[in-house]
């Protein structure tokens, strides 16, 4: 999406219905690592494609992808997929998936997400006769919760600034993607009002990263 340099990529098929993948890229951050584990509700057959694409600037970038086919799929049949990610390792991605989406329950996951967002958005209640004004306000409040992002795995581990795995705590999580150049003016002062505990978690994260 951002014309990043793909420095390393791996795909591993697990059994007949799961995938492990790893990608390391270089762009505005000098080394970005992400592990992924995806489990499908139906077995598949696959083809791994390792080729290249031409970027926006005419440069050649390696591309690695898995093409999946699901035999004997009936018309209207739904195939579900659950995906977990981790910056620590592939095992962490699988553990996160199992901890956060244990069952094949699409409606349950959607309802949990809806409740989580409603709980956050209800921290500030406003009234207006203008639906447009309400939409603008709550869209802006939604934007305040996009990042920083949780960086601690379900087992408490996280990737440190030294690019090594560290044993942390889910009670004292680490966050990442701080855009402090833009957010120190209003976002973090807002958090001191609507969610001071989360703001303290952010501060502790930054101090831990420094250490």
Residue pairs with C-beta under 8 A, 6 or more apart in sequence:
2 27
2 28
3 27
3 55
3 56
3 57
3 61
4 25
4 26
4 27
4 32
5 25
5 26
5 27
5 61
6 23
6 24
6 25
6 61
6 62
6 63
6 64
7 24
7 25
7 26
7 31
8 22
8 23
8 24
9 21
9 22
9 23
9 24
9 62
9 64
10 20
10 21
10 22
10 23
10 64
11 19
11 20
11 21
11 48
11 64
11 65
11 66
12 19
12 20
12 21
12 90
13 19
13 46
13 48
13 66
14 20
16 43
16 44
17 39
17 40
17 41
17 42
17 43
17 44
18 37
18 38
18 39
18 40
19 36
19 37
19 38
19 66
20 35
20 36
20 37
20 90
20 93
20 94
21 35
21 36
21 37
21 38
21 66
22 33
22 34
22 35
22 36
22 90
23 33
23 34
23 36
24 31
24 32
24 33
24 34
25 32
26 32
31 163
33 87
33 159
33 163
34 85
34 86
34 87
35 85
35 86
35 87
35 88
35 89
35 90
35 92
35 93
36 83
36 84
36 85
36 93
37 83
37 84
37 85
37 86
37 90
37 93
37 94
37 96
37 97
38 81
38 82
38 83
38 84
39 81
39 82
39 97
40 68
40 70
40 79
40 80
40 81
41 79
41 80
41 81
41 104
42 70
42 73
42 79
43 70
44 68
44 69
44 70
45 68
45 69
45 71
46 66
46 67
46 68
46 69
47 66
47 67
48 64
48 65
48 66
48 67
49 63
49 64
49 65
49 66
49 67
50 62
50 63
50 64
51 62
51 63
52 60
52 61
52 62
52 63
53 60
53 61
53 63
54 60
54 61
55 61
70 79
73 79
80 104
80 106
82 97
82 101
82 104
83 97
84 93
84 94
84 95
84 96
84 97
84 98
84 100
84 101
85 93
85 96
86 92
86 93
86 95
86 96
86 153
87 151
87 158
87 159
87 176
88 153
88 157
88 158
88 159
88 165
89 165
92 153
92 154
92 155
92 157
95 153
95 154
95 155
96 153
96 154
98 154
99 154
100 154
101 109
117 142
117 145
120 141
120 145
121 138
121 141
121 142
123 194
123 195
124 141
124 194
126 134
126 137
128 134
128 137
144 187
144 190
144 191
147 177
147 178
147 179
148 175
148 176
148 177
148 178
148 202
148 205
149 175
149 176
149 177
150 173
150 174
150 175
151 158
151 159
151 173
151 174
151 175
151 176
151 205
152 158
152 168
152 169
152 170
152 173
152 174
154 170
155 170
156 167
156 168
156 169
156 170
157 165
157 166
157 167
157 168
158 165
158 166
158 168
158 173
158 174
159 165
159 166
160 166
160 209
161 209
168 174
172 201
172 204
173 201
173 205
174 205
174 208
174 209
175 201
175 202
175 205
176 205
178 202
178 206
188 199
188 202
191 198
191 199
191 202
192 199
